[in-house]
Amino acid sequence: MNSQRSVALAIVLTIVTCGFYGIYWFIVLTNEVGQASGDYSFTGGKHFLLTLVTCGIWSYIWSYQVGKQVAEAQRQRGHIVSDNSILYLVINFFGLSIVTYALVQSDVNRLAKY
């Protein structure tokens, strides 16, 4: 798994670059979650493309799946499992995907510590 990423810096960079860093963050974060859970088919490029092709609808599916993937990675490492898939889905439903990214990044950062 890659090194930890600053959530605050990622949010600022996403805002400053008018969302371009957010695309990069989404792809890299999804790749890291897939690697952490051992599901190498869970890739950022695939989920980004599906989100584009479905005009954003796939982002709801991604938000639920990424929560399940993080929970699986936690379970594999013997951590207390916090399945936030419904929370991520609800946050995305209200158009706050950057908050979902931040929460997932926070979970990934905690996984990387151990």
N, C-alpha and C positions, 0 to 999 in steps of 0.2 A: 504494500500500500504506500502511496506517496506521502510526502510530508504534509503536515497540517496547513490549512489555509485560514487566514484571518477572515472571519465572517464580516466584520465591519468594513475592512478594505475591499472585499469582494462586492459588497453593496455599493460602496462609494464608486468603485470602478464601473459598475453596471450603470449607475446614474450618469456619471461623467461621460461615458462612451455611448450614451443613448441606447443602451441595451446590448451592444455588441459583446461586451465582456460577459454579460449574462448568458449569451449563447454559448460561449466558450466554457463558462462555469457549469452550465447545465450538462454539457457533453462530458467534461472531465469528471464532474461529480457523479454522474450516472455510471461512467466507467469504473470509478473507484468503488462505488457501492456494489456493482456486479462482481468485481474482483474480491471484495471483502466477504461477500456471501458465497463465493465459489461458483456463481452462475455467470459464466463467461459469455453467455448469449445476451445478457442484460447490458447492452452497450449504448453509449450516448449518441453515437451517430445514427443508429437505428431508431431510437426514440425521438430524436430531433427530426429526422425525416418523416416519421409517422405523424408527428405533431404538425409539421408543415402541410403534409398531404391532406390531413383531416381538418385543416383550418383551426387547429387548436384543440379539437375535441380529444385527441389522444393524450393531451396533458393531464386530463382527469384520470385516465387509466394509469399513466405513468406515476402520478402522485400516490395512488393507492399501492401500486406495485413497489415503488421505492420504499415505502414504509414497511412492506412485508420483507423486502430484501435486507433492510437495516436490521429488522427484528431477527432474521435468520443469522446474520453476521454476529449479532449480540449473543444469540443462543449458542453458536458454534464456539465462541470464546468464553462461555461460562458466565457471561454478564447477566445482570438482571434485565430481562427482555421487556422493552417498552415498544409495543406495536402501535405506532402513531399513524397507521395508514388511513384511518378514517379522518383524523385531524388534518392530515395533509390534503386529503380530498376536499374537505370543507373549506380549508384556507384557499385552495386553488379555485373552488367554485365562486368565491367572492373576489376573484381577480388578483389575489395577493401571492402569485407564484414566487416572487422574490423572498417572501417570508418562508415559504416551503423550502426553497433552496437553502436559506439560512439555517433552518431547523435541521435539515438533513446534513448540512455541512457540520453543524455542531455535533451531531451524532457520529459522523465519520471521524471528526477530530478526537472524540472520546475513544472510539475504537482504536485509533492509531496510537494512543498513549500506552496501550497494554500489549 
